[in-house]
């Protein structure tokens, strides 16, 4: 207001004083003043633009956070979506606006809900918990495309999602109640559901009757003691990270007749890889779960279409005969096994379809075993995981190695 009402000399003095202070806030305030300074020395105007240009748009997460702390002033200066088409600048711009501690950024963030870059649209979706739940759902979340990932972290957010932007793909993180999930799923036939980090749930009864569900993830839900809600679901893809060695996973997996891709981690009651429904033919399996007894890969050979197999220490081949069973998988392109299992590969065994090999962190691969890999896996193009320098030196140059 002082700049707008002041005389040309006074305007110049105010803006020069702001630049002299040198803080981000004072520089941005000087930049905001330009819109109210009809008459201003062109050299001074250019200097203000130059200094502000180093801050707007932000170029890193750190500068975005600093700008957000400046407050509502920054909203006048951040570029709109049409002037921040490149994903990095747009992403940092959204982060800066989201750092303003008030409801004022909501209209600004709503404009970025239609940005062409998926990762940019994900930023306003992640900011939902910082603002009024229903207003943000109505003005921002509702504008996101239907295929945009949206995560809810409370019963209130889940209810607002159902009201303003119902989605068949649902991500739930944290303490959302089974009652809220049941209400949502009773109204919307979900295709994908992920429930992560929920300590409230003791059962999965809210899943009963979900005959459209094609993909599910249940992870780090330590209170679950009843898996009956999973029975009979038509899922094709499942990620289960269970936390109790009493949970009977076998009957669940035996009843999933459409299953194609499975990730199984955590602990559960004893179960084996020959326990799938009779007509199931897997495309990928990743089992790093711990069971009470040794498991092994017995039963995988009937899934002749398998293209990706990842086996933890309890599930990896325990003798040459179990390697012979894996060798029957003639379409297998990706294989992950612990280093000790590679010591057991029998002489003459060949798996010519395997192109990628991963050795998770455990006892590493010896140079002798590494030297045998091209014979066992003649199409091998890349290895990753626990390889030391001597093991990598034993590999031929056409195999790319990534150490972790």
Protein Blocks (a to p, Z undefined) as FASTA:
>chain_A
ZZmmmcfklmmmmmmmmmmnopaklmmmmmmmmmmmmbacfklmmmmmmmmmmmpccfbf
klmmmmmmnommlmmmpccfklmmbfklmmmmmmmmmmpgcfklmmmmmmmmmgfblklm
mmmmmmmmmpcfklmmmmmmmmpcfklccddfbfklmmmmmmmmccfbdcdedjddfklm
mmmmmmpccfbdcdehiakbmbfklmgopakbfbdcdehilkbcbfklmgopacfbdcdd
dfbfkbcfklmmmmmmkbfbdcdehjdddddfklccfklccfbdcdfbdcfbdfbjghjl
mmmmbcbdcddfklmcfbfklmmmmmmmmmbfbdcddfklmmmpcghiacfkbmbdcddd
dddddfklmmmmmmmmmmbcbdcdjddfklmmmpcfklccddZZ
